[in-house]
Amino acid sequence: MHSPGPAARFRILYEAQKVSSFIVVIPGLGISPPESWGSSHGQPWLETLLSNAAPNSSILCFDHGLSTEDTFSWPKLVESGDALLQCLLKERENEAALCLAQLDIRTFGGLISVVSGIILMGTPHSKQAADEVWRNISLIPKASLKKFSKQEISKDEMSILINISTQFEEINDTPIAPILSAYEKRETKIRSGLGRFQVKSTLLVKREFSLTHIHNEKYIELDADHTSLCDISSQSDAYTQIATFIRESIGATQRDIFLDNASSHRSAEQEDQEDYFATEAQCTMSGSMSPGYRTGGDDDYREARAKSPPFRPGQFQQKRHEKTTRNQRTQISYTARLATFDLISEASDFSQRDPKLPCFFRKSHIRNHEFFGRQDVLRKMEDALLPRSSTKRHGAHDELRTFGLCGLGGVGKTEVAVRFMFDHRDDFDAIFWVQADEAAKLAEDFCQIALELGLEDPGTVQNKAVSRDLVKKWLTWPLKHNRRPSMPSIHDEFASWLLILDNVDEPEILKEYWPFEGSGSILVTSRDPLAKGRAFRMTSGHTLKPFEERESAEFLVGLTQNDSDDDDDDDDDGREQHPRHHGAVPSEAISVAQRLGGLPLALTQMAGIINFKRLSYKDFLSQYDQGQRVKELHALRLGIQDTTYKHTLSSVWALDRLSRGALALLEVISLVDPDRIPEDILTGGEFKRPIEGYLQDTGEYHEARAELVKSSLITRNKQQEFVRVHRLTQDGVRAEMDGTHLETAFDTTVSLIVAVWPFVSMEWRHGTSRWEKCEACFPHVLRLKNFYLREIIPENIFKAGINFAKLLNDVGWYFYERSIPENCETFFQLAQEICESQEGEPDEEAVDLLSEIYYSRGADASEVNEPERCMEYTTKFWKLRLKHAETSLKGQRDLRLGMSYNQMGVAYLMNRDYESAVGVLKKAFEVYASLDDPAPIKATLPAANMGLAYWFLRRYDEAYTVLIGILREREKVFGKNDKESFKTGRVLHALGNVRASQGRLKESYDFHQRALMQYRSTIGDNHHRTADVKKLPSSCKIFMNSYDSRKLLEQALKVFSSRIHYRHEKARTDHLMGKLMALKRNVEMSEQHFSEAFVGYQMLKPDDPRSREELSDTDYEELVCFWSC
């Protein structure tokens, strides 16, 4: 690493008397010095910062020594990031410095973890290599030149800058710190030739060339050219936004470090005066650096400060063992920052729960009593992953221990991980096994972990984002006991944990689940050889190879002479007996091992055939040679391949020797999720509908299953009634099928799942009783969908039928019911494409299905507050039902037509056209009344929507009449405060709004409280509708100043912060919290929430030129969907 040159140094611009943070300023090339920025408008704005936004901050300038004159070069610019990094470590940023720091996490991890904010002023950034993106980059250093320069950037130099941009985004996949990016509005004049008038003007860094695309990045447009970007008046809106950003970033870090410091105290006997503020500097603009902070009362702050050694700017004391350099700094946790910027959500009642320890979440894995070999890699894993005594001494935030286990599919990665898990279950307080090949399975396992750890109650209707963040928070701060307000101070307070992420082939899906700190261990298995390196954030790893020849033969002999129980039971007691054979190994066994190439999966499956058919090794070799068929490994589309492995799996399975029934069953199994296949799917719910070419009854199924188990092609858990198969087996089976055969197997699999999937009818949607069954079946539908998209459509092998579209649509609706809108759209879209691609005139079933899809897509759009998309699909739904009514015998006596009128009412309400909404909702009531079974409760949602339409029109008496009428009808059928669905909550919510507008505040409060309880009992605490009701007491002046009002608003903010789709509701709720804090005379918190609300409003309404002070309550209310008011 280069040392900074003589000109690369920090100098103090402004020094506070009492330093609690640093602001590091890195000036651009050839622009005016930072101390003069804004001086033409009065006081320099950096100096103004000290009097309002950052009164206890010292401001440092990084003098990089770069020039835009003839000595300038792009490599020097990049190397200056290295120099900056060195300077920051001495006293304590640009993008390149952060990237360098990430590459050497052991040395620079402490620096990364204390960056509290980053402001990028006209900083070019792009991962794209297109010339049009980077065409202005060479003009930037020329902008400040007085003379013409021909100097251009080379492709190699450009690739370096692109690489820096890419790395910067990668290390910020969970943001290091909040980012504010500024870009210019005016063009910059640049000399284009030697002549006096040869000057051209251009925008050097446009908006799209300045944004880093980091989550929650904020941005502002400055009325300046590139050279005067920093010449800001301290009276301008731009300054206000920058100052607010700095103040909030520093404030958040103050809360973080106070908590971390309070939790890190050690007695003098234990630590011998180890420095308390080892890494207390942080940067903004690049960052701010902060020593000690106050989040509690003054007494808490004084107590923490009294226990810490004095802090002096520029001095960073460090003691680690006795040979620590200044570059080796203890990392400081940013757990609280995760809560602020990574949107960690608490449990619904936000009480602190003690985790249930020990916790052993192993999924369906059992101890393998036939495990063989691999002692070398197990020792490596022990060295890398087992908790060390130093962990317990230093607490929760030592460096994560990680290990990547990679290798060819079928080489035994999962079996090694299972062995490690069982061998060391007593060495960890908690072990979690997570299937990580699909994002949806990751999410589901994290939900289950939240329940197993006791972070959520078993009866909770879980929000997957909230459950994920609860688990991440505990992994980052793994307390055994949540004692508040005191913080843990001894090692026994912290739990050790092991997280096993199995079958990770795409590291991208881990971004939202990776804990960046904590005292835990992470084991990743993957076919990707990069899984043992930095691409997967691994600090160590191993590539698992096939067995050597002798070892293979020993393994085979052990399997064929020690045939084990064919059932995958849950008994994991006792230690396994390893099938070791140190004596003579039959030469025929060595021949078989040679033929199979040492791959454990192939050896296991061929041992199954030998045992099943009671063959000698000689007989097996004879049959194997006669029936061997060659198919190259790459034809199996395995993805990552090990070119040193010369044998093919298709040459060892001999699938043509299976019976017809066993092969049909295996072909279905090859198309579903391999990890946990419920047997009721494979039997189509006890063979409700016979499927041609498939097993016809349970007797045939039992015979076929036994054949596959005996051949080791599948394993079975008979207690829980599911089977499991290896992914590589699936690949091999699918590779044997031609297009026609594959289509038959696909249609059969769809029919089997359709037979057990709990479909919901149009008239009884929004129920919750089916969710558990949906959760069990969903991974298999997801597998089919992904296979169809990735394999079938690109190759145009066949077109799926209506049955598959029906299944996809209902799965999408299930996610709509669960309020997981990001999962809905891909299912709805594919279902629609399949429907619309069917040949010939659609029959009534196809028309009904297409109607449901349009309905679903419109409802999904309303859920994420997209009025235009809602109107688009709802109009399609409505027109299709009208057209159908013209030719149908029922005419307009059609439930779906009534629903289409109701949804048109929703679309009009979303677009604030209340009169039109009333008109179509009246039509909906007419249709519902004309049905053959006109049960009034079928019109619950039209009534709730009509009540709100009247309420918006201030026709309060009419609104109350409609709403109280439908509430009484529901109470006749389901009783008071039913749990049938959330529909009753919708009615109660609307009634509370109407009574509030009529001035009957006690009744309003009671209705809203009932709505809250009804939502909690049906859709759960973390649903956005529940959060909608939680904000309501704060809207009422009678209840606004109560403790409950603040607590409910905090809970609502947690929910609305968990997904980007709720940004409208979050802005509105921040505004309400600002009002509440103002009422409580908490000026700082009020300002913080008002600022957050305004930033959110600007992002949603970028064309609204009004200032924060000009916005009203109504402006924020109009951001949200009508039912959220």
C-alpha positions, 0 to 999 in steps of 0.5 A: 500500500502506498504511503501518502505523499508530502502533500497528502494530509489533513489540516484543520479548517474549524475546530470546536472547543468540545469535539464530539465528531469530525467532518472530513472535507475532500475538495474536488480538482481545481476548485476553490478551497473549502474555507471560502465555499459560500463566502460570496454570499456571506459567512462560509457555509462550512463555518455556519454548520458549526453554529447549528447543524454540528456545533461540536464538530471539528472540520478537517480538509484533506489536501490531496495534492492533486492538480488539474494541470499537466501533472494530473493523471487518473492513476494518481487520482485513484491512488489518492484514495489509498493516501486518504485511507492512510490519513484517516487511520492516523487522524481518520474517505472517497469511494476508492478509500472505502473499497480499499478498506473493504478489501482488507476488512481485518485492518480497516473494518473499524474505519468502515463501521464508524462512517456515519454519513457520506455526501457526494458533491458532483461525484461521477458514478456508474457501473456501466461501461457504455461510452455515452455514460462516461463521455464527460469524465475526461472533461471534469479535470479540464473544467478548471483549466485556463488553457486548452488540454487534449488529455483524454481518459484511456479505456484502462483508466475508465475501467478502473473507475467503473470497477471502483463504482461497482465495488462501492455499490457491492460493499454498500449492499447493506449501506455503510452509512446514509448517502446524499448525492448532489448534482449540477443543474447548469452547464459548465464551460470548457475550452474546446480548442486554442481559439479565444472563443472556442468554448463549449458548455455541457452538463458534466455530472447529470443526475443519473451519473451522480447517483450511487443506487444505494438503498435510501440514498437521498439526492439534491439538484444544485443551481450551479455548474460543476465548478461552483457546486460547493459555492452554496449560500447558508441561506439556501434550501440546498444548505438546509438539506445538507445541514439536516442530513449532517445533523441527523447522521451525527445524531444517529451515530451518537445514539449508536456509540453511546449504547455500544460504549455503555455495553463495552465497559469492562472492570479494571481487573478484567481489561487493564484500562483498555481504551474505551474510545479506540475507534471513535472517529467517523466521517461525513462529506465524507462523514462524521467521527464521534467520541461519546454520545448522549441518548439517555438522560444527562446522568447516563451520559455523564456516567458513561463519560466518567468511565471512559478515558479523556478524548483528544482530537487526533489521538486514538489509543489502542491496546491489543495484546502487546503488538498492535499497530495503529492500523489494527483498530478494534471495530465498533458495532453499528447495531443501532445504525442497522436499526436506523438505516437497515430498518430493523423492526421490533416485535409488535409490542416492542417488548424485549424478549429473552431468546429461547436458548439453546436453539437447534433449528436443523430443518429436517436433517438427521445425523448420518450414521453412515458418514465417511471420511472428510476429517481434513475439512472438518478440522478446517471448519472447526478451526474457522468456525468454533467459538473461541475463548477470546469471543467470550472475553471481548463480547458480541462484536468480534469479527464474524467467523465464516467458512465457504464449502464449495464443490461439484454437485453430489460431492457431499457438501451438505452431508459435511455441513450436517456432520459438523452441525451435529458434532458441535451442537453443544459448542453453540448456544444456537444453530440455524440451518437455512435453505438458501437456494431461493430467496423465498425459502430464505425468508420462510426459514428466517420466519421460522427462526424468529419463532424458534428463538422466541422473538415472535409468538407462535400465534403471530401472523408474521411479516417476513421482512419484520421477522427477517430483521428481528433475526438479523438484529439478534444475530448482530447483538446476540443477547442471552437476556434482554435486560433493560435499561442496563446493558450487558457487561460480561461475556456470559450475556452473549450467545454464540451461534452458527448459521448454515446457509445451504446451497447458495449459488447466487450470493446476491440473495444473501444481501438482506439476510447477512449479519455484518457483525456479531460473535457468530459463525456462518457456514456457506455451501455452494457449487460456486468455487467463489463461495470460499472467497470475498465474493461471498464474504468468506474469510476461509473455505475449502473446495471439496473434491471427490474421494480418492480411489482407495477411499471410494472403494472403502466407502462403497464397501461400507455402504454395501455391507452395512445397509441401513434403515431406508427411512429418514427418521428423526432419531439423532441420538448416539454417535455414528459408526463410520464404515471404515475398512482398513483391511483388504478391499476387494479388487472388484470394489476398487473397479466399481469405485474407479468406474464411478469416479469417487463422487459420493452421490454416485457411490451411494446410489449405486450401492443402493442398486447393489443392495436392492438387487443383491448383486455382487460387485462383479455382477454389478460391473457386468450389468453396468457396462451393458447398460451404460449410456454416455451423456456429457455432464455439461448437458445436465445444465448444472451451472458450475462445473468441476472440469477435473471430474471426468465421470457423468451422472447420467452414466451411473443412474441407469434410470431405464432400469426403474419400473414405469411407476417409479420412473413416473414418480421420480420425474415428478419429484425432479420438478419440485423443490428437493428439500421437503416434498410433502407426500400428499402432493405426490399422491395428489391428495390421496389420488382425488383425480386419476392422472393418465400415465401416473400412479393410480392409487396408494398401493402403486405409490408405495411400491414406487416409493420403496423402489426409489428409496431402496435405490438411494434416489430419494430419502423419506421421513415417515414421521413427517411424511415427506421425501427428499432428493438431491438436486443433481439427481433432479438435473439428471432425471430432467436431462433424460426427458425429451420435450414431449416427455417433459411436458407430460411430467410438467402437466402431471406435477401441476395437476398433483399440486392443484389437487392439494392447493387450498384455492380460494373462491372469488366471493370468500377471499381474504380468509386466513385459515388456508395460509399454513397449507399454502406455505407448505406447498408454495416452494414447489410452485415457485420451483415450477414457475422458475423452471418454466421461466428459465428452461421452458420459455427460452427453449420454446419447448411447450406452452403451459395450460390454464391449470398452471395459470390458475395455480400461479394466480392463486399463489400470487393472491396468497402473497397479496393476502399476506401483504407481500406485494413484491412477490405477487407481480411475477406470479400474476404476470406469468399467469396472464401471459399463459392465459392470453397465449392460449389458442382458439376462443376462450371458454368460460373457465378461461374468461373467469380466470383472466378476470381474476388475474386482472382483478388480482393485478389491480388489487395488488396495484392498490396495495402498493399505492399505484393509482394508475396501474390500479385503474388500468387492470381494474378497467380491464377486469370490469370491461371483460365482465361486462362483455361476458354478461352480454352473452351469458345466460346469467346476464348481470347476475354475476358475482364477478361483475359485482366485484368488478364494479366494487374494484372500479370504486376502489380505483376511483377512490385511489384517484380521488374521484369520489363521486364516480366511486359512489356511482359504480359502488351503487352498481355493485350493490345492485349486482350483489342484490340480484345474485341467486344467493344474495347474502348481505355479507358478500357486499362487505367490501363494497359497503366499506368502500362506499362508507369511505367515499361518503366520508370523503364527500362529507356525507357523514350520515349516509356513510354511517348508515352504510357502515353500521348496517354491514357491521350488524349483518356480519355480527349476525353471521360471525358474531362480534369482533369475528376472526373470519377475515380482516373485512370487519376491521375495514368496516370498524376502521371506517366507522371510527373515521366517520364518528371522528368527523361527526365530533363523537370522539369517544365512539370514534376511539372505540371503533378504532380500538376494535379495528386494531384488535380485529386486525391483530387477530386476523392479519397480525401486528405487522400488517400495514392495515394494522399499522394504519389504525395504530396512527389514528389516536395521534390524529385526535387531539384528545389522545394525542398527548398520551403515552399510548399515542407515541407508542402506537406511532412508533410501532406504525413507523416500524411497519412502514419502514420495513418495505419500500412500498409503504414509503407513502405511509411512512412520510405521513406517519413521520409528519404525525410523529413530528406533530406529537413531539412538538406537542410534547415540547421535544423540539429535537425529535419533532424536527427530526420527524418533520424533516424525515416526512418532508424528505419522503414527501419530496421523493414522492412528489418531486415536482412540488416546489413548496417548502416544508412550511407550506405543506399541510396535514392534508398534503401528507394524508393525500399521499396514502391510499384512501383506506389508510386515512 
